[in-house]
Amino acid sequence: MRKNYIFILSLILTVLLSACGNGNQNGTGNDGNKSPTLWDEIKSEGKITVATPGTLYPSSYHDSDTNELTGFEVEIVREMAKRLNLEVDFVEMAFDGMLTSINSGQVDIAASDVSITAERKEKFSFSIPYKYSFATAIVRKDDLSGIETVEDIKGKKAAGEATTVYMEIARKYGAEEVVYDNATNELYLRDVAAGRTDLIINDYYLQKQALEYFRDLNITIHPNLKFGTPDEGVGIIMKKDETELQENINKVIQEMLNDGTISELSKKYFGGDDVTVKPELED
């Protein structure tokens, strides 16, 4: 009789422990409530942590007079956070480290002219796009770095960061990769002008403003090389399946697109160009 009692008691305890374990695996606590989402944590803290390079003119850079972090995307994030009643904590880092930092929880989102691609969408979530562009190549002005057509890119030294869509283009045409770790625009451009590298493939609007700022350098945008739009636009990137965070960011970004806020920021930082409009490219 005693053995039967012990057996029944053990069975009951096993069932109860199993039920508790199943609740935790499904993201619920012992009281049946869901575990907090990233958006819940951000709201609770009243702060969102944002990765940005701080070296990418005019998207994310330090003002030469005040040394304040500013730029097209920095100001988009500031306004977005203001409308969400959040403070912003910017963490400056190279692009190649941003994606790891998102997945590790070091940052909540990243704003760094991040192209929305099918491959990235398999691993991360994005906001709706707020910028559209196409890729061009900066080369030396006096000899176009010896490049006449895309076939001439083979064997040339292409500067950039390893995981960008622009380095993928350079790789596609057989360029030799020269990888930088969150270097400033000036270092990239001076290396091309001095012949240490041969080209930089990047966003047209970023390159256009960089040339305007560094007029004294022997560099230009190659007149014959356009690589089309390699993406679905540029957006804020975040951890995969953080639905609440994505929905709240999208709501505010759409409001800012509708009321012209992002268009005005674009014209301010891109010399009058409105990057919220898709460019029409010739075939």
SVG drawing of the C-alpha trace seen along z (x, -y; Angstrom):
<svg xmlns="http://www.w3.org/2000/svg" viewBox="-2 -75 51 77">
<polyline fill="none" stroke="black" stroke-width="0.4" points="0.0,0.0 2.8,-2.4 4.6,-1.6 1.5,-2.4 1.2,-5.8 4.8,-6.7 4.4,-5.8 1.2,-7.9 2.9,-10.9 5.9,-10.6 3.7,-10.5 1.9,-13.7 5.1,-15.6 6.5,-14.5 3.3,-15.8 3.5,-19.2 7.2,-19.7 6.6,-18.9 3.7,-21.4 6.0,-24.1 8.7,-23.3 6.3,-23.5 5.1,-26.9 8.6,-28.3 9.5,-26.9 6.5,-28.7 7.6,-32.0 5.2,-32.1 6.0,-32.2 4.6,-30.0 1.6,-32.4 0.8,-31.9 1.9,-35.4 4.0,-36.0 7.7,-36.8 8.5,-40.5 9.3,-41.4 12.2,-43.6 9.6,-46.4 8.3,-45.9 11.9,-46.2 12.5,-49.4 9.2,-51.0 10.0,-50.1 13.5,-51.6 12.3,-54.6 15.4,-54.3 16.3,-52.7 20.0,-51.8 21.0,-52.4 24.2,-51.3 25.5,-53.9 28.9,-54.5 29.5,-58.2 31.9,-58.2 29.5,-58.0 28.9,-61.5 26.2,-62.8 24.2,-59.9 25.9,-59.5 28.9,-61.8 30.3,-64.3 29.8,-68.0 33.2,-69.6 32.3,-72.7 30.4,-71.1 31.6,-67.5 28.0,-66.6 26.8,-63.3 24.3,-64.2 23.3,-63.3 20.3,-62.2 19.7,-58.9 20.8,-60.1 18.2,-62.8 15.5,-60.4 16.2,-58.2 16.1,-61.2 12.7,-62.3 11.4,-58.7 12.4,-58.2 10.9,-61.6 7.5,-60.5 7.8,-57.2 8.5,-59.0 12.0,-57.4 15.5,-58.6 18.2,-57.5 21.6,-56.0 23.8,-55.9 26.6,-53.4 29.2,-54.1 30.7,-51.1 31.7,-49.7 29.0,-48.2 30.5,-44.7 29.9,-44.7 26.4,-46.0 24.6,-42.8 26.3,-40.8 25.5,-43.5 21.8,-43.3 21.7,-39.6 23.6,-39.7 21.3,-42.3 24.1,-44.9 21.9,-47.3 18.2,-47.3 18.4,-48.6 21.0,-50.0 20.9,-52.9 23.7,-53.0 22.4,-53.2 21.6,-49.5 20.2,-48.1 17.2,-45.9 18.0,-42.7 16.3,-39.3 19.3,-37.6 19.3,-40.0 15.6,-39.6 16.1,-35.9 18.1,-36.8 16.8,-40.2 13.7,-42.4 13.6,-45.9 11.5,-49.0 9.8,-50.3 12.3,-52.0 12.9,-55.7 15.7,-56.1 16.3,-54.8 19.4,-55.1 21.8,-53.2 25.4,-52.3 28.2,-54.3 32.0,-54.2 34.5,-56.8 37.8,-56.7 40.7,-59.0 39.7,-62.0 42.8,-62.2 42.8,-58.6 39.5,-57.0 41.8,-54.6 42.4,-52.8 38.7,-51.7 36.7,-52.2 34.1,-49.4 33.0,-47.0 35.4,-44.4 38.3,-46.6 37.4,-46.4 39.0,-42.9 42.2,-43.1 41.6,-46.7 41.7,-47.5 38.2,-48.2 37.9,-49.9 34.9,-49.2 33.6,-47.0 33.4,-43.2 29.7,-42.6 28.1,-45.5 26.2,-45.0 28.7,-47.3 31.6,-45.1 29.5,-42.2 29.4,-44.2 33.2,-44.7 33.6,-41.0 31.3,-40.1 33.6,-41.9 36.8,-40.4 38.2,-43.3 40.8,-42.9 39.1,-43.8 40.7,-46.4 38.7,-46.3 38.4,-49.2 37.1,-49.1 34.7,-52.1 37.1,-54.5 36.1,-58.1 35.0,-59.1 38.2,-61.2 40.5,-58.2 38.7,-56.2 38.8,-59.1 42.4,-60.1 43.5,-56.5 41.9,-56.4 43.4,-59.8 46.8,-58.7 46.6,-55.4 46.6,-53.1 43.2,-51.9 41.5,-52.3 37.7,-52.6 35.0,-52.8 31.6,-51.4 28.9,-52.9 25.6,-54.8 25.4,-57.6 24.0,-60.2 26.6,-59.6 29.3,-59.7 27.9,-62.9 28.0,-64.7 31.5,-63.3 32.9,-64.8 31.3,-68.1 32.9,-68.2 36.4,-67.1 36.7,-69.2 40.5,-69.4 41.0,-65.6 41.8,-64.0 38.6,-61.9 35.3,-61.8 32.3,-59.6 32.9,-57.4 30.7,-58.7 29.9,-55.4 29.5,-53.0 26.0,-52.6 25.1,-49.4 21.4,-49.8 19.5,-49.5 20.9,-46.4 18.2,-46.4 14.7,-47.3 15.7,-50.6 17.4,-51.6 15.7,-51.0 16.4,-50.5 17.5,-47.0 16.6,-45.0 16.5,-41.5 14.4,-38.9 10.7,-38.6 10.6,-41.5 7.1,-42.2 6.0,-44.8 9.2,-46.9 8.9,-46.7 5.3,-47.8 5.9,-50.8 8.9,-51.9 7.0,-51.5 4.1,-53.5 6.3,-56.5 8.5,-56.2 5.3,-56.2 4.0,-59.3 7.4,-61.0 7.2,-60.1 3.6,-61.3 4.2,-64.7 7.4,-65.4 9.8,-65.3 12.1,-62.7 12.0,-64.5 13.1,-67.8 15.9,-66.0 17.0,-64.5 17.1,-67.9 19.1,-69.3 21.7,-66.6 21.8,-65.6 22.2,-69.0 18.5,-69.4 18.0,-65.8 15.0,-63.9 16.2,-60.4 12.7,-59.2 11.8,-59.0 12.9,-56.0 15.3,-57.2 14.5,-56.4 17.5,-54.7 18.3,-54.2 18.7,-50.6"/>
</svg>
